[in-house]
Amino acid sequence: MSTQIILPHGGYRGLLTYRKSDIIFQGTVVFTRRFLHQGDRTIDQMVQAARSGKQNIIEGSEASATSKETEIKLTNVAKASLEELLEDYLDYLKTHQLAEWAKNSEKGLAARRLGREGTWETLQPHFEKKSSEVTANLMVSLIRQCTYLLARQIAHLEEDFKRHGGIRERMYAARNEARAEDWGKVAYSRLAGANSTAELDAKLMAMTAELRRMAFSIKKRKGWLPPPSP
């Protein structure tokens, strides 16, 4: 049987979206510790949104083994959580009268480059030492890159689901393959029981007639038969 029911899954650490979401989570923990007052409810909201982005990517990857629908749903939740977090950083810049760097400005391009190429090890010093304006803008750039990639990931998952379906379709295909294998064994056994060439040919003709009746029944059930002549 060639149809695989449980597909390879759980490779989230290889996803660029996961790696970026991990940087976003760790960076948010540092940002809220450095720049928000202890007891501010925004701290929990931002950290939980960042964590939700990362964890839902993980859960979606694990769920892909049995449910593409769940993987798509959880990846969407991850994207929505990071969009919420993005708004928190933009609000911080506005309420503290700090500049939001234009996408193609010199600073904006530098932030985008750091976000594309950086790892947590290379970006951590920026989060630990730079000003709140620099750190918030770097995070804005990182989140926008991650949500863009998540949108592409979701589109790919949806297209894959349209083409190949989910576990129900794979189980149906596997059952059909098993039935075909069993029928093939039965057919071979019936033919192998012939005691002469003439008997073998007779059995083959009988089986052919049986297959034709089965094919006719399928065509009738599916509405594939031509309409009767007037």
CORJOWO-V887097 format. One record per backbone hydrogen bond with DSSP energy under -0.5 kcal/mol. CO is the residue of the C=O (numbers start at 0). NH is the residue of the N-H. If there is no record, write none. Layout:
CO_NH, CO_NH
This chain:
2_4, 4_6, 10_13, 11_14, 14_18, 15_19, 16_20, 17_21, 18_22, 19_23, 20_24, 21_25, 22_26, 23_27, 24_28, 25_29, 26_30, 27_31, 28_32, 29_33, 30_34, 31_35, 36_39, 39_42, 39_43, 40_44, 41_45, 42_46, 43_47, 44_48, 45_49, 46_50, 47_51, 48_52, 49_53, 50_54, 51_55, 52_56, 53_57, 54_58, 55_59, 56_60, 57_61, 58_62, 59_63, 60_9, 61_64, 62_65, 62_66, 64_6, 65_166, 66_70, 67_71, 68_72, 69_73, 70_74, 71_75, 72_76, 73_77, 74_78, 75_79, 76_80, 77_81, 78_82, 79_83, 80_84, 81_85, 82_86, 83_87, 84_88, 85_89, 86_90, 87_91, 88_92, 89_93, 90_94, 91_95, 92_97, 93_96, 98_100, 101_104, 104_108, 105_109, 106_110, 107_111, 108_112, 109_113, 110_114, 111_115, 112_116, 113_117, 118_122, 119_123, 122_125, 122_126, 123_127, 124_128, 125_129, 130_134, 131_135, 132_136, 133_137, 134_138, 135_139, 136_140, 137_141, 138_142, 139_143, 140_144, 141_145, 142_146, 143_147, 144_148, 145_149, 146_150, 147_151, 148_152, 149_153, 150_154, 151_155, 152_156, 153_157, 154_158, 155_159, 156_160, 157_161, 158_162, 159_163, 160_164, 165_169, 166_170, 167_171, 168_172, 169_173, 170_174, 171_175, 172_176, 173_177, 174_178, 175_179, 176_180, 177_181, 178_182, 179_183, 180_184, 181_185, 182_186, 183_187, 184_188, 185_189, 186_190, 187_191, 188_192, 189_192, 190_193, 195_199, 196_200, 197_201, 198_202, 199_203, 200_204, 201_205, 202_206, 203_207, 204_208, 205_209, 206_210, 207_211, 208_212, 209_213, 210_214, 211_215, 212_216, 213_217, 214_218, 215_219, 216_220, 217_221, 218_222, 218_223, 218_224, 219_222
